[in-house]
Amino acid sequence: MASALLNTAQQVGGALGLAALSTISTSAADDRLPDAAADLYRAMGAKDFPLLAKAGEALTHGYTMAFVGAAVMFLAGLVVTFVAVNAGKQQHTEGAAPVHMG
C-alpha cells in the first residue's frame, strides 16, 4: 500500500507541477503579447516576420519565467528538506552489535 501511495503522490505531484509551470509560462507570455501562441501561428502563415519575432520573444520570455519558477520551487523544497530532516549520524553503543535494518 505504501508503494501505491508513493507512486500516486509522484504522479499527482508531477501533474500539479506541470500545470503550475504551464500557467506561469502562459501568463508571462500573455503579459508580453496577448495571445502570443495564436499570433505565432498567424505570423507563420502570413509570413509576417515582425509579428513572428515579437511572438517568439514573448513565448521565450514565458518559458524563461517557467524555468525561474521551477528553480524557485526547487530551492523552496531544498530549504524545507534541510529544515524538516533532522536525522544525525547514529552513535554505536560500545560492546553492542550494530543493527542493520532494511
C-alpha positions as CSV (number, residue, x, y, z in Angstrom):
1,M,0.0,0.0,0.0
2,A,2.9,2.3,0.7
3,S,4.3,1.8,-2.8
4,A,0.9,2.6,-4.3
5,L,0.7,5.8,-2.2
6,L,4.2,6.8,-3.2
7,N,3.5,6.3,-6.9
8,T,0.3,8.2,-6.7
9,A,1.9,11.1,-4.9
10,Q,4.6,11.2,-7.6
11,Q,2.1,11.2,-10.4
12,V,-0.1,13.8,-8.8
13,G,2.9,16.0,-7.9
14,G,4.2,15.8,-11.4
15,A,0.9,16.8,-12.9
16,L,0.4,19.7,-10.5
17,G,4.0,20.9,-11.1
18,L,3.5,20.8,-14.9
19,A,0.2,22.6,-14.5
20,A,1.8,25.3,-12.4
21,L,4.7,25.8,-14.8
22,S,2.4,25.9,-17.8
23,T,0.3,28.5,-16.1
24,I,3.4,30.6,-15.3
25,S,4.7,30.3,-18.9
26,T,1.3,31.2,-20.5
27,S,0.7,34.1,-18.1
28,A,4.2,35.6,-18.6
29,A,3.9,35.3,-22.4
30,D,0.4,36.8,-22.4
31,D,1.7,39.7,-20.3
32,R,4.2,40.5,-23.1
33,L,1.9,39.8,-26.0
34,P,-1.8,38.8,-25.6
35,D,-2.5,35.5,-27.4
36,A,1.2,35.1,-28.2
37,A,0.8,31.4,-29.3
38,A,-2.0,32.3,-31.7
39,D,0.0,35.2,-33.1
40,L,3.0,33.0,-33.7
41,Y,0.9,30.6,-35.9
42,R,-0.8,33.5,-37.6
43,A,2.5,35.2,-38.3
44,M,4.0,32.0,-39.7
45,G,1.0,31.5,-42.1
46,A,1.1,35.1,-43.3
47,K,4.9,35.4,-43.3
48,D,4.7,38.4,-41.0
49,F,8.2,38.4,-39.7
50,P,8.0,41.4,-37.3
51,L,5.0,39.7,-35.6
52,L,6.7,36.4,-35.7
53,A,9.8,37.9,-33.9
54,K,7.6,39.6,-31.3
55,A,5.5,36.4,-30.6
56,G,8.7,34.3,-30.4
57,E,10.2,36.8,-27.9
58,A,7.0,36.7,-25.8
59,L,6.9,32.9,-25.8
60,T,10.7,32.7,-24.9
61,H,10.0,35.1,-22.0
62,G,7.2,32.8,-20.8
63,Y,9.5,29.7,-21.0
64,T,12.2,31.6,-19.1
65,M,9.8,32.6,-16.3
66,A,8.6,29.0,-16.1
67,F,12.2,27.8,-15.6
68,V,12.7,30.6,-13.0
69,G,9.6,29.3,-11.2
70,A,10.9,25.8,-11.3
71,A,14.2,26.9,-9.8
72,V,12.3,28.8,-7.0
73,M,10.2,25.7,-6.3
74,F,13.4,23.5,-6.2
75,L,15.1,25.9,-3.8
76,A,12.0,26.0,-1.6
77,G,11.9,22.2,-1.5
78,L,15.6,22.2,-0.6
79,V,15.1,24.6,2.3
80,V,12.1,22.5,3.6
81,T,14.2,19.4,3.3
82,F,17.1,20.8,5.3
83,V,14.8,22.2,7.9
84,A,12.5,19.2,8.3
85,V,15.0,16.4,8.1
86,N,17.0,16.4,11.4
87,A,18.5,12.9,11.3
88,G,22.0,12.9,12.5
89,K,24.7,10.3,12.4
90,Q,23.8,7.4,14.7
91,Q,26.1,6.5,17.6
92,H,27.0,2.9,18.2
93,T,27.0,1.7,21.8
94,E,30.2,0.2,23.0
95,G,30.1,-3.6,23.0
96,A,26.7,-3.8,21.2
97,A,26.5,-5.2,17.7
98,P,25.3,-2.8,15.1
99,V,21.7,-3.3,13.9
100,H,21.1,-3.3,10.2
101,M,17.6,-2.5,9.0
102,G,16.3,-3.0,5.6
